[in-house]
Amino acid sequence: MLRLARALHAYGYSAPRLEDILGATADRLGLSGHRFFSMPTQIMAAFGPEERQRTHLLRVEPGEVNLGKVASLEQVSLDVAQGRASPQEGMARIERIVAAPSPYGPALVTLAHGILSGAVCQFLGGGGREIVVATVLGLGLGLLAIYAASHVRVGRVFESLAAFLVSTAAIGLARLVGPMSVFVATLAGLIVLLPGLLLTTAITELATRHLASGTLRMASAFMTLLGIVFGVALGTRLGTMLFGAPLVAPPAALPTWAPLVAIVLAASCSVVILRADPRDAPWIVAAGVLGVLAGRFGAAKLGQELGTFVAAFGVAMASAAYERWRNRPAPVVLVPGILLLVPGSIGYLSVSSLMERNTVAGIDTAFTMVLTAVSLVAGLLIAGVLAPEPKRSTTHRQLMP
């Protein structure tokens, strides 16, 4: 149980889903009096009646989403709970899953970072020049991410360092390609770092009364935004000193088919960045396209915030259907489906405005960010109530990351 808890936490499980799957597994194993309490930096697990209860404290680090290993770990918990594997066999399988290398090599991961940044640049209104620069910045960020993964000291300051280098490079590239919107290209180049999914998970935990974990994740998201904005401010100043002020121009218009291509490319790249099982790739791409198209349709009919609600609800219901049909965990499709809906870029704009002492714009954007996140979470929670029960007996009953 403890090894399963540590592994699931390491690969991005939220507190509600982690505690629920551990509780369901413990029930099926006949462990009485179990209690689980998960936070981003620790897990507490207690077993036995209160007068003889044994409590375990696990010190853990906030994990990164790895959809392929999440699906494998859930299958292990299901097999052990249903008697198809012994606890000892389950432990051995968990160790193999944790030690297994990523199915995607460094070159493909780097390429996915670059293509995702270029695709997101189109979502943000970028033209041809902005997309080219954003793609180059994304490639550089992908290389830095691979380097930071094997160097602990770099990893500790990764977000700020990456923001500094990306914003400096953006100024230099803008001087090469000509007049463009440096802001849009920089924001797209940093899109992988923005904590939109973290913020959404935090609000989900707060909404489901997991107050300690939700509060800590909210603080972590805010600190990440501060680090990114500081790095961008410093990098922009240095880039201007080294290369001169860039020529600013509004983005050029793109063909009408460009948004659809960008959606498909972004959804495809999320398969690699979230390290999903290649077998799930078609469904993940379909969920990503569904999320963006539903969001745009809802925004056109009901407004931006309610459009996010419609998109989240649609993706969550589709994820529940996928879980029931394919007997795979719903987050495998759900997380990539909502990835392009999370309000990370809005949070960046808010903190950036506040640091520039544009208080009114910063507060207004912050309110929009929170409202967007709440709409997203509401769609997930309501879908969790209306969705049919999953066939997997130890699967979480709520749809959430």
DRENMARMAR-910944 format. One record per residue (C-alpha): x, y, z; chain; residue number from 1. Coordinates in nm, 3 decimals, m for minus. Each point is the difference from the previous one (the first is absolute). Layout:
<recs>
+---------+---------+---------+-------+-----+
!      px !      py !      pz ! kette !  nr !
+---------+---------+---------+-------+-----+
!       X !       Y !       Z !     A ! NUM !
...
+---------+---------+---------+-------+-----+
</recs>
This chain:
<recs>
+---------+---------+---------+-------+-----+
!      px !      py !      pz ! kette !  nr !
+---------+---------+---------+-------+-----+
!   0.000 !   0.000 !   0.000 !     A !   1 !
!   0.277 !   0.244 !   0.093 !     A !   2 !
!   0.198 !  m0.072 !  m0.316 !     A !   3 !
!  m0.312 !   0.045 !  m0.212 !     A !   4 !
!  m0.077 !   0.328 !   0.175 !     A !   5 !
!   0.349 !   0.136 !  m0.062 !     A !   6 !
!  m0.004 !  m0.104 !  m0.365 !     A !   7 !
!  m0.343 !   0.146 !  m0.077 !     A !   8 !
!   0.095 !   0.326 !   0.171 !     A !   9 !
!   0.323 !   0.020 !  m0.199 !     A !  10 !
!  m0.192 !  m0.009 !  m0.328 !     A !  11 !
!  m0.237 !   0.285 !   0.068 !     A !  12 !
!  m0.304 !  m0.136 !   0.184 !     A !  13 !
!  m0.214 !   0.256 !   0.182 !     A !  14 !
!  m0.085 !  m0.055 !   0.368 !     A !  15 !
!  m0.366 !  m0.102 !  m0.053 !     A !  16 !
!   0.076 !  m0.258 !  m0.266 !     A !  17 !
!   0.308 !  m0.134 !   0.181 !     A !  18 !
!  m0.180 !  m0.042 !   0.332 !     A !  19 !
!  m0.300 !  m0.159 !  m0.167 !     A !  20 !
!   0.191 !  m0.262 !  m0.196 !     A !  21 !
!   0.213 !  m0.086 !   0.305 !     A !  22 !
!  m0.312 !  m0.034 !   0.213 !     A !  23 !
!  m0.176 !  m0.219 !  m0.256 !     A !  24 !
!   0.307 !  m0.222 !  m0.035 !     A !  25 !
!   0.036 !  m0.030 !   0.378 !     A !  26 !
!  m0.366 !  m0.099 !   0.029 !     A !  27 !
!   0.040 !  m0.278 !  m0.254 !     A !  28 !
!   0.313 !  m0.124 !   0.182 !     A !  29 !
!  m0.187 !  m0.014 !   0.330 !     A !  30 !
!   0.211 !   0.265 !   0.176 !     A !  31 !
!  m0.221 !   0.135 !   0.280 !     A !  32 !
!   0.007 !   0.349 !   0.146 !     A !  33 !
!   0.201 !   0.151 !  m0.283 !     A !  34 !
!   0.039 !   0.376 !  m0.034 !     A !  35 !
!   0.187 !   0.190 !  m0.270 !     A !  36 !
!   0.096 !   0.368 !  m0.013 !     A !  37 !
!   0.182 !   0.134 !  m0.303 !     A !  38 !
!   0.170 !   0.335 !  m0.054 !     A !  39 !
!   0.247 !   0.114 !  m0.266 !     A !  40 !
!   0.300 !  m0.069 !   0.225 !     A !  41 !
!  m0.115 !  m0.283 !   0.225 !     A !  42 !
!  m0.232 !  m0.298 !   0.031 !     A !  43 !
!  m0.132 !  m0.133 !   0.330 !     A !  44 !
!  m0.141 !  m0.352 !   0.016 !     A !  45 !
!  m0.150 !  m0.166 !   0.308 !     A !  46 !
!  m0.112 !  m0.362 !   0.039 !     A !  47 !
!  m0.182 !  m0.192 !   0.271 !     A !  48 !
!  m0.248 !   0.089 !   0.275 !     A !  49 !
!   0.057 !   0.330 !   0.181 !     A !  50 !
!   0.135 !  m0.158 !   0.320 !     A !  51 !
!   0.267 !  m0.193 !  m0.195 !     A !  52 !
!   0.031 !   0.217 !  m0.307 !     A !  53 !
!   0.332 !   0.024 !  m0.182 !     A !  54 !
!   0.070 !   0.322 !  m0.188 !     A !  55 !
!   0.254 !   0.043 !  m0.279 !     A !  56 !
!   0.132 !   0.333 !  m0.126 !     A !  57 !
!   0.144 !   0.018 !  m0.351 !     A !  58 !
!   0.202 !   0.306 !  m0.103 !     A !  59 !
!  m0.059 !   0.051 !  m0.372 !     A !  60 !
!   0.061 !   0.262 !  m0.265 !     A !  61 !
!  m0.268 !   0.144 !  m0.231 !     A !  62 !
!  m0.008 !  m0.225 !  m0.303 !     A !  63 !
!  m0.034 !   0.055 !  m0.372 !     A !  64 !
!  m0.278 !  m0.156 !  m0.203 !     A !  65 !
!   0.091 !  m0.330 !  m0.163 !     A !  66 !
!  m0.318 !  m0.143 !  m0.147 !     A !  67 !
!   0.155 !  m0.324 !  m0.120 !     A !  68 !
!   0.126 !  m0.098 !   0.343 !     A !  69 !
!  m0.320 !   0.117 !   0.168 !     A !  70 !
!  m0.201 !  m0.242 !  m0.213 !     A !  71 !
!   0.242 !  m0.284 !   0.076 !     A !  72 !
!  m0.005 !   0.069 !   0.374 !     A !  73 !
!  m0.379 !   0.007 !   0.011 !     A !  74 !
!  m0.004 !  m0.336 !  m0.176 !     A !  75 !
!   0.235 !  m0.141 !   0.265 !     A !  76 !
!  m0.223 !   0.124 !   0.281 !     A !  77 !
!  m0.302 !  m0.152 !  m0.173 !     A !  78 !
!   0.170 !  m0.337 !  m0.052 !     A !  79 !
!   0.115 !  m0.021 !   0.362 !     A !  80 !
!  m0.338 !   0.109 !   0.136 !     A !  81 !
!  m0.185 !  m0.259 !  m0.209 !     A !  82 !
!   0.239 !  m0.283 !   0.086 !     A !  83 !
!   0.156 !  m0.035 !  m0.344 !     A !  84 !
!   0.340 !   0.085 !   0.152 !     A !  85 !
!   0.146 !  m0.032 !   0.348 !     A !  86 !
!   0.126 !   0.308 !   0.190 !     A !  87 !
!   0.356 !  m0.124 !  m0.057 !     A !  88 !
!  m0.060 !  m0.024 !  m0.374 !     A !  89 !
!  m0.159 !   0.343 !   0.010 !     A !  90 !
!   0.310 !   0.146 !   0.169 !     A !  91 !
!   0.225 !  m0.151 !  m0.265 !     A !  92 !
!  m0.219 !   0.138 !  m0.280 !     A !  93 !
!  m0.001 !   0.347 !   0.160 !     A !  94 !
!   0.380 !  m0.003 !   0.014 !     A !  95 !
!   0.018 !  m0.097 !  m0.367 !     A !  96 !
!  m0.245 !   0.274 !  m0.096 !     A !  97 !
!   0.191 !   0.265 !   0.193 !     A !  98 !
!   0.333 !  m0.110 !  m0.149 !     A !  99 !
!  m0.131 !  m0.024 !  m0.357 !     A ! 100 !
!   0.142 !   0.260 !  m0.241 !     A ! 101 !
!  m0.220 !   0.245 !  m0.184 !     A ! 102 !
!  m0.138 !  m0.127 !  m0.332 !     A ! 103 !
!   0.109 !   0.328 !  m0.158 !     A ! 104 !
!   0.364 !   0.092 !  m0.055 !     A ! 105 !
!   0.159 !   0.340 !   0.072 !     A ! 106 !
!  m0.014 !   0.107 !  m0.365 !     A ! 107 !
!  m0.375 !  m0.064 !  m0.024 !     A ! 108 !
!  m0.066 !   0.173 !   0.333 !     A ! 109 !
!   0.195 !   0.305 !  m0.114 !     A ! 110 !
!  m0.184 !   0.008 !  m0.331 !     A ! 111 !
!  m0.335 !  m0.027 !   0.181 !     A ! 112 !
!   0.088 !   0.303 !   0.215 !     A ! 113 !
!   0.077 !   0.203 !  m0.311 !     A ! 114 !
!  m0.310 !  m0.100 !  m0.197 !     A ! 115 !
!  m0.226 !   0.054 !   0.301 !     A ! 116 !
!   0.135 !   0.353 !   0.048 !     A ! 117 !
!  m0.058 !   0.077 !  m0.367 !     A ! 118 !
!  m0.354 !  m0.137 !   0.010 !     A ! 119 !
!  m0.087 !   0.190 !   0.317 !     A ! 120 !
!   0.140 !   0.316 !  m0.157 !     A ! 121 !
!  m0.274 !  m0.029 !  m0.262 !     A ! 122 !
!  m0.262 !  m0.031 !   0.278 !     A ! 123 !
!   0.136 !   0.321 !   0.151 !     A ! 124 !
!  m0.043 !   0.186 !  m0.328 !     A ! 125 !
!   0.355 !  m0.027 !  m0.130 !     A ! 126 !
!   0.089 !   0.029 !  m0.366 !     A ! 127 !
!   0.266 !  m0.176 !  m0.204 !     A ! 128 !
!   0.299 !   0.177 !   0.155 !     A ! 129 !
!  m0.126 !  m0.050 !   0.352 !     A ! 130 !
!  m0.060 !  m0.371 !  m0.064 !     A ! 131 !
!   0.353 !  m0.050 !  m0.135 !     A ! 132 !
!   0.157 !   0.176 !   0.298 !     A ! 133 !
!  m0.224 !  m0.180 !   0.250 !     A ! 134 !
!   0.093 !  m0.336 !  m0.154 !     A ! 135 !
!   0.371 !   0.075 !   0.033 !     A ! 136 !
!  m0.051 !   0.114 !   0.360 !     A ! 137 !
!  m0.195 !  m0.317 !   0.075 !     A ! 138 !
!   0.278 !  m0.215 !  m0.141 !     A ! 139 !
!   0.249 !   0.177 !   0.225 !     A ! 140 !
!  m0.226 !  m0.047 !   0.299 !     A ! 141 !
!  m0.030 !  m0.371 !  m0.077 !     A ! 142 !
!   0.379 !  m0.037 !  m0.004 !     A ! 143 !
!   0.028 !   0.188 !   0.329 !     A ! 144 !
!  m0.271 !  m0.220 !   0.155 !     A ! 145 !
!   0.191 !  m0.315 !  m0.093 !     A ! 146 !
!   0.319 !   0.146 !   0.149 !     A ! 147 !
!  m0.175 !   0.108 !   0.320 !     A ! 148 !
!  m0.150 !  m0.347 !   0.049 !     A ! 149 !
!   0.347 !  m0.141 !   0.062 !     A ! 150 !
!   0.145 !   0.299 !   0.190 !     A ! 151 !
!  m0.171 !   0.061 !   0.333 !     A ! 152 !
!   0.147 !   0.346 !   0.057 !     A ! 153 !
!  m0.128 !   0.124 !  m0.335 !     A ! 154 !
!  m0.338 !  m0.163 !   0.061 !     A ! 155 !
!  m0.052 !   0.203 !   0.316 !     A ! 156 !
!   0.001 !   0.327 !  m0.195 !     A ! 157 !
!  m0.122 !  m0.143 !  m0.329 !     A ! 158 !
!  m0.307 !   0.221 !  m0.052 !     A ! 159 !
!   0.176 !   0.330 !   0.071 !     A ! 160 !
!   0.312 !  m0.098 !  m0.195 !     A ! 161 !
!  m0.204 !  m0.119 !  m0.298 !     A ! 162 !
!  m0.209 !   0.318 !  m0.001 !     A ! 163 !
!   0.316 !   0.210 !   0.012 !     A ! 164 !
!   0.167 !  m0.183 !  m0.290 !     A ! 165 !
!  m0.316 !  m0.019 !  m0.213 !     A ! 166 !
!  m0.081 !   0.369 !   0.036 !     A ! 167 !
!   0.359 !   0.101 !  m0.075 !     A ! 168 !
!   0.005 !  m0.221 !  m0.310 !     A ! 169 !
!  m0.338 !   0.138 !  m0.109 !     A ! 170 !
!   0.142 !   0.352 !  m0.019 !     A ! 171 !
!   0.296 !  m0.119 !  m0.206 !     A ! 172 !
!  m0.216 !  m0.203 !  m0.238 !     A ! 173 !
!  m0.240 !   0.291 !  m0.043 !     A ! 174 !
!   0.289 !   0.213 !  m0.120 !     A ! 175 !
!   0.077 !  m0.267 !  m0.261 !     A ! 176 !
!  m0.346 !  m0.071 !  m0.141 !     A ! 177 !
!  m0.133 !   0.355 !   0.001 !     A ! 178 !
!  m0.298 !   0.180 !   0.156 !     A ! 179 !
!  m0.219 !  m0.234 !   0.205 !     A ! 180 !
!  m0.178 !  m0.042 !   0.333 !     A ! 181 !
!   0.278 !  m0.108 !   0.235 !     A ! 182 !
!  m0.246 !  m0.038 !   0.286 !     A ! 183 !
!  m0.212 !  m0.261 !  m0.182 !     A ! 184 !
!   0.306 !  m0.199 !  m0.111 !     A ! 185 !
!   0.150 !   0.004 !   0.350 !     A ! 186 !
!  m0.325 !  m0.107 !   0.165 !     A ! 187 !
!  m0.042 !  m0.286 !  m0.248 !     A ! 188 !
!   0.360 !  m0.107 !   0.050 !     A ! 189 !
!  m0.058 !  m0.027 !   0.375 !     A ! 190 !
!  m0.341 !  m0.168 !  m0.021 !     A ! 191 !
!   0.125 !  m0.334 !   0.135 !     A ! 192 !
!   0.119 !   0.170 !   0.320 !     A ! 193 !
!  m0.320 !   0.187 !   0.081 !     A ! 194 !
!  m0.178 !  m0.164 !   0.297 !     A ! 195 !
!  m0.351 !  m0.004 !  m0.142 !     A ! 196 !
!  m0.054 !  m0.371 !   0.070 !     A ! 197 !
!   0.144 !   0.044 !   0.349 !     A ! 198 !
!  m0.241 !   0.286 !   0.068 !     A ! 199 !
!  m0.294 !  m0.205 !  m0.128 !     A ! 200 !
!   0.098 !  m0.292 !   0.222 !     A ! 201 !
!   0.028 !   0.236 !   0.298 !     A ! 202 !
!  m0.351 !   0.137 !  m0.050 !     A ! 203 !
!  m0.132 !  m0.353 !  m0.052 !     A ! 204 !
!   0.147 !  m0.103 !   0.334 !     A ! 205 !
!  m0.142 !   0.305 !   0.174 !     A ! 206 !
!  m0.341 !  m0.067 !  m0.153 !     A ! 207 !
!   0.006 !  m0.359 !   0.128 !     A ! 208 !
!   0.101 !   0.111 !   0.353 !     A ! 209 !
!   0.362 !  m0.109 !  m0.023 !     A ! 210 !
!   0.096 !   0.338 !   0.140 !     A ! 211 !
!   0.360 !  m0.063 !   0.106 !     A ! 212 !
!   0.109 !  m0.146 !  m0.332 !     A ! 213 !
!  m0.196 !   0.256 !  m0.203 !     A ! 214 !
!   0.147 !   0.293 !   0.192 !     A ! 215 !
!   0.355 !  m0.127 !  m0.042 !     A ! 216 !
!  m0.046 !  m0.056 !  m0.372 !     A ! 217 !
!  m0.148 !   0.347 !  m0.038 !     A ! 218 !
!   0.304 !   0.151 !   0.173 !     A ! 219 !
!   0.230 !  m0.210 !  m0.218 !     A ! 220 !
!  m0.173 !   0.120 !  m0.317 !     A ! 221 !
!   0.031 !   0.362 !   0.111 !     A ! 222 !
!   0.370 !  m0.037 !   0.081 !     A ! 223 !
!   0.061 !  m0.166 !  m0.336 !     A ! 224 !
!  m0.168 !   0.293 !  m0.176 !     A ! 225 !
!   0.209 !   0.247 !   0.199 !     A ! 226 !
!   0.320 !  m0.182 !  m0.096 !     A ! 227 !
!  m0.094 !  m0.006 !  m0.368 !     A ! 228 !
!  m0.099 !   0.367 !  m0.010 !     A ! 229 !
!   0.322 !   0.099 !   0.179 !     A ! 230 !
!   0.206 !  m0.202 !  m0.246 !     A ! 231 !
!  m0.179 !   0.158 !  m0.296 !     A ! 232 !
!   0.048 !   0.351 !   0.137 !     A ! 233 !
!   0.370 !  m0.059 !   0.057 !     A ! 234 !
!   0.048 !  m0.171 !  m0.336 !     A ! 235 !
!  m0.185 !   0.272 !  m0.189 !     A ! 236 !
!   0.218 !   0.267 !   0.157 !     A ! 237 !
!   0.320 !  m0.189 !  m0.080 !     A ! 238 !
!  m0.116 !  m0.079 !  m0.354 !     A ! 239 !
!  m0.076 !   0.366 !  m0.066 !     A ! 240 !
!   0.345 !   0.096 !   0.128 !     A ! 241 !
!   0.172 !  m0.260 !  m0.219 !     A ! 242 !
!  m0.203 !   0.019 !  m0.321 !     A ! 243 !
!  m0.188 !   0.328 !   0.023 !     A ! 244 !
!  m0.374 !   0.057 !   0.024 !     A ! 245 !
!  m0.194 !  m0.228 !  m0.237 !     A ! 246 !
!  m0.225 !   0.140 !  m0.268 !     A ! 247 !
!  m0.360 !  m0.066 !   0.105 !     A ! 248 !
!  m0.277 !  m0.068 !  m0.250 !     A ! 249 !
!  m0.342 !  m0.168 !   0.021 !     A ! 250 !
!  m0.003 !  m0.366 !  m0.107 !     A ! 251 !
!  m0.082 !  m0.074 !  m0.362 !     A ! 252 !
!  m0.322 !  m0.183 !  m0.082 !     A ! 253 !
!   0.017 !  m0.374 !  m0.068 !     A ! 254 !
!  m0.216 !  m0.219 !  m0.229 !     A ! 255 !
!  m0.334 !  m0.120 !   0.133 !     A ! 256 !
!   0.125 !  m0.360 !   0.023 !     A ! 257 !
!   0.288 !   0.092 !   0.230 !     A ! 258 !
!  m0.195 !  m0.032 !   0.330 !     A ! 259 !
!  m0.108 !  m0.358 !  m0.073 !     A ! 260 !
!   0.355 !  m0.103 !  m0.087 !     A ! 261 !
!   0.126 !   0.167 !   0.318 !     A ! 262 !
!  m0.257 !  m0.185 !   0.212 !     A ! 263 !
!   0.097 !  m0.340 !  m0.140 !     A ! 264 !
!   0.373 !   0.072 !   0.039 !     A ! 265 !
!  m0.040 !   0.123 !   0.358 !     A ! 266 !
!  m0.206 !  m0.304 !   0.098 !     A ! 267 !
!   0.254 !  m0.233 !  m0.164 !     A ! 268 !
!   0.289 !   0.163 !   0.185 !     A ! 269 !
!  m0.181 !  m0.039 !   0.331 !     A ! 270 !
!   0.026 !  m0.379 !  m0.046 !     A ! 271 !
!   0.379 !   0.029 !   0.010 !     A ! 272 !
!   0.032 !   0.270 !   0.264 !     A ! 273 !
!  m0.239 !  m0.178 !   0.238 !     A ! 274 !
!   0.172 !  m0.333 !  m0.080 !     A ! 275 !
!  m0.317 !  m0.185 !  m0.085 !     A ! 276 !
!  m0.009 !  m0.354 !  m0.132 !     A ! 277 !
!   0.025 !   0.015 !  m0.383 !     A ! 278 !
!  m0.306 !  m0.227 !  m0.019 !     A ! 279 !
!  m0.209 !   0.280 !   0.152 !     A ! 280 !
!   0.125 !   0.265 !  m0.246 !     A ! 281 !
!  m0.304 !   0.003 !  m0.236 !     A ! 282 !
!  m0.242 !   0.045 !   0.290 !     A ! 283 !
!   0.216 !   0.269 !   0.160 !     A ! 284 !
!   0.016 !   0.197 !  m0.325 !     A ! 285 !
!  m0.377 !  m0.034 !  m0.040 !     A ! 286 !
!  m0.054 !   0.125 !   0.357 !     A ! 287 !
!   0.228 !   0.298 !  m0.059 !     A ! 288 !
!  m0.184 !   0.097 !  m0.318 !     A ! 289 !
!  m0.335 !  m0.047 !   0.176 !     A ! 290 !
!   0.107 !   0.221 !   0.290 !     A ! 291 !
!   0.114 !   0.291 !  m0.214 !     A ! 292 !
!  m0.292 !  m0.015 !  m0.244 !     A ! 293 !
!  m0.256 !  m0.033 !   0.281 !     A ! 294 !
!   0.163 !   0.291 !   0.181 !     A ! 295 !
!  m0.020 !   0.223 !  m0.306 !     A ! 296 !
!  m0.358 !  m0.099 !  m0.071 !     A ! 297 !
!  m0.102 !   0.062 !   0.361 !     A ! 298 !
!   0.185 !   0.333 !   0.009 !     A ! 299 !
!  m0.178 !   0.115 !  m0.317 !     A ! 300 !
!  m0.342 !  m0.092 !   0.139 !     A ! 301 !
!   0.035 !   0.058 !   0.377 !     A ! 302 !
!   0.312 !   0.209 !   0.059 !     A ! 303 !
!   0.361 !  m0.090 !   0.079 !     A ! 304 !
!  m0.045 !  m0.128 !   0.356 !     A ! 305 !
!  m0.307 !  m0.215 !  m0.072 !     A ! 306 !
!   0.170 !  m0.119 !  m0.315 !     A ! 307 !
!   0.273 !  m0.149 !   0.218 !     A ! 308 !
!  m0.269 !  m0.173 !   0.207 !     A ! 309 !
!  m0.156 !  m0.152 !  m0.312 !     A ! 310 !
!   0.338 !  m0.121 !  m0.125 !     A ! 311 !
!   0.100 !  m0.153 !   0.334 !     A ! 312 !
!  m0.337 !  m0.172 !   0.034 !     A ! 313 !
!   0.022 !  m0.142 !  m0.352 !     A ! 314 !
!   0.356 !  m0.128 !   0.043 !     A ! 315 !
!  m0.080 !  m0.151 !   0.340 !     A ! 316 !
!  m0.304 !  m0.185 !  m0.133 !     A ! 317 !
!   0.204 !  m0.128 !  m0.293 !     A ! 318 !
!   0.271 !  m0.112 !   0.245 !     A ! 319 !
!  m0.257 !  m0.190 !   0.205 !     A ! 320 !
!  m0.127 !  m0.173 !  m0.313 !     A ! 321 !
!   0.357 !  m0.088 !  m0.097 !     A ! 322 !
!   0.065 !  m0.141 !   0.347 !     A ! 323 !
!  m0.309 !  m0.217 !  m0.015 !     A ! 324 !
!   0.055 !  m0.112 !  m0.358 !     A ! 325 !
!   0.378 !  m0.057 !   0.000 !     A ! 326 !
!   0.040 !  m0.087 !   0.372 !     A ! 327 !
!   0.275 !   0.262 !   0.034 !     A ! 328 !
!   0.029 !   0.280 !   0.260 !     A ! 329 !
!  m0.194 !   0.314 !  m0.092 !     A ! 330 !
!   0.298 !   0.238 !   0.063 !     A ! 331 !
!   0.179 !  m0.156 !  m0.297 !     A ! 332 !
!  m0.241 !   0.191 !  m0.226 !     A ! 333 !
!  m0.124 !   0.266 !   0.241 !     A ! 334 !
!   0.329 !   0.174 !   0.081 !     A ! 335 !
!   0.110 !   0.055 !  m0.364 !     A ! 336 !
!  m0.356 !   0.102 !  m0.087 !     A ! 337 !
!  m0.007 !   0.286 !   0.249 !     A ! 338 !
!   0.368 !   0.092 !  m0.035 !     A ! 339 !
!  m0.070 !   0.269 !  m0.260 !     A ! 340 !
!  m0.290 !   0.138 !   0.208 !     A ! 341 !
!   0.184 !   0.065 !   0.327 !     A ! 342 !
!   0.056 !   0.369 !   0.084 !     A ! 343 !
!   0.379 !   0.002 !   0.027 !     A ! 344 !
!   0.055 !   0.276 !  m0.256 !     A ! 345 !
!  m0.266 !   0.215 !   0.170 !     A ! 346 !
!   0.184 !  m0.039 !   0.331 !     A ! 347 !
!   0.322 !   0.109 !  m0.166 !     A ! 348 !
!  m0.167 !   0.312 !  m0.138 !     A ! 349 !
!  m0.140 !   0.079 !   0.345 !     A ! 350 !
!   0.328 !  m0.028 !   0.189 !     A ! 351 !
!   0.184 !   0.182 !  m0.278 !     A ! 352 !
!  m0.243 !   0.293 !   0.021 !     A ! 353 !
!   0.033 !   0.016 !   0.379 !     A ! 354 !
!   0.380 !   0.005 !  m0.019 !     A ! 355 !
!  m0.025 !   0.286 !  m0.250 !     A ! 356 !
!  m0.215 !   0.183 !   0.260 !     A ! 357 !
!  m0.302 !  m0.015 !  m0.227 !     A ! 358 !
!  m0.213 !  m0.098 !   0.297 !     A ! 359 !
!  m0.345 !   0.031 !  m0.154 !     A ! 360 !
!   0.085 !  m0.212 !  m0.303 !     A ! 361 !
!   0.178 !  m0.255 !   0.221 !     A ! 362 !
!  m0.294 !  m0.043 !   0.235 !     A ! 363 !
!  m0.246 !  m0.016 !  m0.290 !     A ! 364 !
!   0.206 !  m0.269 !  m0.173 !     A ! 365 !
!   0.042 !  m0.192 !   0.327 !     A ! 366 !
!  m0.377 !  m0.005 !   0.044 !     A ! 367 !
!  m0.037 !  m0.132 !  m0.355 !     A ! 368 !
!   0.259 !  m0.268 !   0.074 !     A ! 369 !
!  m0.180 !  m0.118 !   0.314 !     A ! 370 !
!  m0.339 !   0.008 !  m0.171 !     A ! 371 !
!   0.134 !  m0.203 !  m0.292 !     A ! 372 !
!   0.152 !  m0.257 !   0.236 !     A ! 373 !
!  m0.321 !  m0.024 !   0.203 !     A ! 374 !
!  m0.204 !  m0.051 !  m0.319 !     A ! 375 !
!   0.240 !  m0.274 !  m0.104 !     A ! 376 !
!  m0.020 !  m0.175 !   0.337 !     A ! 377 !
!  m0.380 !   0.032 !   0.008 !     A ! 378 !
!  m0.023 !  m0.175 !  m0.335 !     A ! 379 !
!   0.220 !  m0.285 !   0.128 !     A ! 380 !
!  m0.191 !  m0.044 !   0.326 !     A ! 381 !
!  m0.346 !   0.007 !  m0.159 !     A ! 382 !
!   0.111 !  m0.248 !  m0.264 !     A ! 383 !
!   0.129 !  m0.221 !   0.281 !     A ! 384 !
!  m0.351 !  m0.008 !   0.146 !     A ! 385 !
!  m0.180 !  m0.067 !  m0.329 !     A ! 386 !
!   0.249 !  m0.242 !  m0.156 !     A ! 387 !
!  m0.079 !  m0.373 !   0.019 !     A ! 388 !
!   0.180 !  m0.207 !   0.262 !     A ! 389 !
!   0.329 !  m0.144 !  m0.128 !     A ! 390 !
!   0.045 !  m0.372 !  m0.036 !     A ! 391 !
!   0.330 !   0.017 !   0.188 !     A ! 392 !
!  m0.095 !  m0.066 !   0.361 !     A ! 393 !
!   0.295 !   0.188 !   0.149 !     A ! 394 !
!  m0.026 !   0.301 !  m0.227 !     A ! 395 !
!  m0.068 !   0.344 !   0.137 !     A ! 396 !
!  m0.367 !   0.099 !  m0.022 !     A ! 397 !
!   0.075 !   0.362 !  m0.086 !     A ! 398 !
!   0.146 !   0.128 !  m0.323 !     A ! 399 !
!   0.302 !   0.214 !   0.076 !     A ! 400 !
!   0.370 !   0.019 !  m0.083 !     A ! 401 !
+---------+---------+---------+-------+-----+
</recs>
